[in-house]
Amino acid sequence: MGVTKRIQLTASLPQAHRQVLALHSTVEAAAADAGLDPRLVELVKIRASQLNGCAFCVDAHTRDARELGESERRIYLLNAWRETKLYTEQERAALALTEAMTMLPRDQDVPDDVYDQVTAVFTEQQYVALAWAATVINTWNRLGVTSRKPLPGEAA
């Protein structure tokens, strides 16, 4: 895996790429307007990217999280977030929602207990921004994985 050179989908259809970038910007602004901690949003992006196996996005968002002050320890343990007390109630709810939304093709549901957990600790505006953030990163992941987007510094 990873040997066959792939067509880079974002470069091959720049109009669509610009529209996904615009959607990304809209969702980032909505998250900020809702008062979501940018580090929480980065954790959502990292976790979805881990589940989807998108090396490009994991790399990008772990660097972004570190620039925002996120600890390396919490980033390293993100794939085992349920097994540690390092994450807040809000972070746990956001990660549960992210996982449920990311695993929709397999599970075909966001369980009521996850929805209830998220809406108990976030406002409606925050919930909407989180759900859209998970949607957008899943879109980027699918483009990156399908294209086998190389990491910065890697040969294309």
Buried (B, 14 or more C-beta within 10 A) or exposed (E): EEEEEEEBBBEEBEEEBEEBBEBBEEBBEBBEEBEBBBBBBBBBBBBBBBBBEBBBBBBBBBEBBBEEEBEEEBBEBBEEBEEEEEBEEBBBBBBBBBBBBBBEEEEEEBEEEBBEBBBEBBEEBBBBBBBBBBBBBBBBBEBBBEBBBBEEEEEE
